[in-house]
């Protein structure tokens, strides 16, 4: 098989499986991806990371407060 036949075979195989349409759609999306879209994507990413950090901070602060409370209760029990 020469190079032209291989290309034709690959294209027809992609067309049969429906991957040609998917690849065309993905490439068109990537080509039309502008600066504003990139900025929105970055804003979404920053928002998700900030939210995860806030949840982690809340979790750590809650555990720390519980540990302080347990220590205070144990000190009060030992003084009684």
Rosetta blueprint (number, residue, H / E / L):
1 X L
2 X L
3 X H
4 X H
5 X H
6 X H
7 X H
8 X H
9 X H
10 X H
11 X H
12 X H
13 X H
14 X H
15 X H
16 X H
17 X H
18 X L
19 X H
20 X H
21 X H
22 X H
23 X H
24 X H
25 X H
26 X H
27 X H
28 X H
29 X H
30 X H
31 X H
32 X L
33 X L
34 X L
35 X H
36 X H
37 X H
38 X H
39 X H
40 X H
41 X H
42 X H
43 X H
44 X H
45 X H
46 X H
47 X H
48 X H
49 X H
50 X H
51 X H
52 X H
53 X H
54 X H
55 X H
56 X H
57 X H
58 X H
59 X H
60 X H
61 X H
62 X H
63 X H
64 X H
65 X H
66 X H
67 X H
68 X H
69 X H
70 X H
71 X H
72 X H
73 X H
74 X H
75 X H
76 X H
77 X H
78 X H
79 X H
80 X L
